[in-house]
Amino acid sequence: MTYNWHKLRKVVHLLCFLIFVALPFFNVVRFDLPRQRFYFAGQELWINEFGIVFFALMFLMFLVVVSSVFYGRVYCGYLCPQMIFSEASMAIESRLRRLVVKKFIHWKPKRRELLVRTLFYGALAAASVGLAFIFMAYFVPPRDLARSLLSLDIRTAAGIAGASVTLLTFLDFSLLRLRFCTTVCPYGYLQGMLGDGHTLLVDYRDARHDCIECKKCVRICPMGIDIRQSPFQIECVHCGECIDACQEILARLGKPGLIHYAWGEKGELVGQASGMAWYQRIGIRDAKRVVVLLVLAFYASGLCVALAMRRTVLVRIAQEHETLYKVDAAGRIVNQFRYNVANRGSRPAAVAFSIGDLAGAALALQPNPVSVAPGAVLQGEFEISEPPARRSDMVSHFTIYATTTPERQTESFSMTFIAPVEEK
C-alpha cells in the first residue's frame, strides 16, 4: 500500500496550527499567571488545587513518553510547532523568491534578492507578532494582551514578555529554523533513550540492490541527511519525505520504493501487516508498551476522578481559639468562627450557613447567605450563641452546614462548642 506522507503531514500541520490557535481562547489548556489559574479541559483550576494540576501534568508527560516509545520521533515531523513553523517560513521564502523571479526577471539578481528579503522579513515580522500573541495567550488573558498590543505597551511585564517573544520568534524562523532540532531541542536525545527494537522509524531496505543513486531522498530531506546511512541518525525526524521521493522515482521504473516506515530496524513494514492483530498494527507489540499504556490510563483516570470530585465553591470553616468563649449582655454563651469561601467557577454563587445538633443555638451572620463573585475569595467571621444552662461537659459537638447555590450542594463541618461547666 502506498501513502502520500507529504500530503498527510501538511494536513496534520494545518490541524495542529488550528488547535494551537484555539486552545488558549477556549481554555482547553492555559496558565493564567496574573490570576494564578490553570485551565484544563474547560475547567478553571486554582494553583493550590495540587491534585488536579499534578494529574494533568503527569498525564501530559506520560503522553509524550507513550508517543516516543510507540512512534519514535513522529512527533517531531508531524506535530512539533518548531518543525511546522520552520517549514512554513521556508515555504513562504521559496514562493516569494519564485514570484519575484517570475515578475521581475529583468532585474539584477542582487536587486531581486533584496526585494525577496524585504518581502519575506515583512511577512515574517507580521507572523511573529501573531504567533507571539497566541503563545502569550497561554499565560496571560487574551483581552489583556490585546490591550497591551494596541497600546504598544513595552512597560508592563506582559508587554515586555510579548515584545521579547516576538523578537525571539522572528530570529528563530529567520535564522535558526530546523537547526534548533539538532542543536537545542532535547527531545531527540530523550527519544533515543525511550525507543527500542519495536519503535516506529524510517528505514531503508535494499536487499536486491535496486537503488539507482538518484539521491532525491537526500535532496528532499528537510534535515539534510542521507537516510540510507542509518535509521538512527539524531537529525532524522521521521517526516517520511524521503519515502515519497523514493516511491515516486522507482515507480517510473515499475519498482517499489526502498524506504519505509517500519516497526523497528528489522520489524514489519507499515501497511504490510497481514495476519497481525489490530493491537500489533497500532504498535502494541510487547509488555513494555502495555505497561506504559497502563500508567497513562492510571493518570488519565486519576485526572478524571479529581475533576469529577472537584467543588466549584470551596468552603472552609475554623473556630477562633484565641478566646474560648464569651458571655454577652443577655447571658448567652458565644463562640466565634471564621469562614473562607472561594468561588472557583465562572458564575456568581452564594453560600448559606446553618447549624444542627445544638439545641437552642443561634447563628449570627449578616448577610446570610454570603454572595461570592466568580474568582473571588471572601473571608469573614460569625458567632454561634447558646442560652445559659447547667452542663457537666465543657465541649459539645455539633454540625455547621454550608449550602451552595446554584449548585444546591450542602457540605457539613463537624465542630465543637465550648461553654463553662457548672461548678460543684
Secondary structure as GFF3:
##gff-version 3
##sequence-region A 1 424
A	DSSP	alpha_helix	5	25	.	.	.	ID=ss1
A	DSSP	beta_strand	29	32	.	.	.	ID=ss2
A	DSSP	beta_strand	37	40	.	.	.	ID=ss3
A	DSSP	beta_strand	43	46	.	.	.	ID=ss4
A	DSSP	alpha_helix	50	71	.	.	.	ID=ss5
A	DSSP	alpha_helix	74	78	.	.	.	ID=ss6
A	DSSP	alpha_helix	81	103	.	.	.	ID=ss7
A	DSSP	alpha_helix	109	136	.	.	.	ID=ss8
A	DSSP	alpha_helix	142	150	.	.	.	ID=ss9
A	DSSP	alpha_helix	157	171	.	.	.	ID=ss10
A	DSSP	pi_helix	172	176	.	.	.	ID=ss11
A	DSSP	alpha_helix	179	183	.	.	.	ID=ss12
A	DSSP	alpha_helix	187	194	.	.	.	ID=ss13
A	DSSP	beta_strand	200	204	.	.	.	ID=ss14
A	DSSP	alpha_helix	216	220	.	.	.	ID=ss15
A	DSSP	alpha_helix	241	251	.	.	.	ID=ss16
A	DSSP	beta_strand	259	263	.	.	.	ID=ss17
A	DSSP	alpha_helix	278	281	.	.	.	ID=ss18
A	DSSP	alpha_helix	287	309	.	.	.	ID=ss19
A	DSSP	beta_strand	313	319	.	.	.	ID=ss20
A	DSSP	beta_strand	326	327	.	.	.	ID=ss21
A	DSSP	beta_strand	333	343	.	.	.	ID=ss22
A	DSSP	beta_strand	349	356	.	.	.	ID=ss23
A	DSSP	beta_strand	362	364	.	.	.	ID=ss24
A	DSSP	beta_strand	370	372	.	.	.	ID=ss25
A	DSSP	beta_strand	377	386	.	.	.	ID=ss26
A	DSSP	beta_strand	395	405	.	.	.	ID=ss27
A	DSSP	beta_strand	409	418	.	.	.	ID=ss28
###
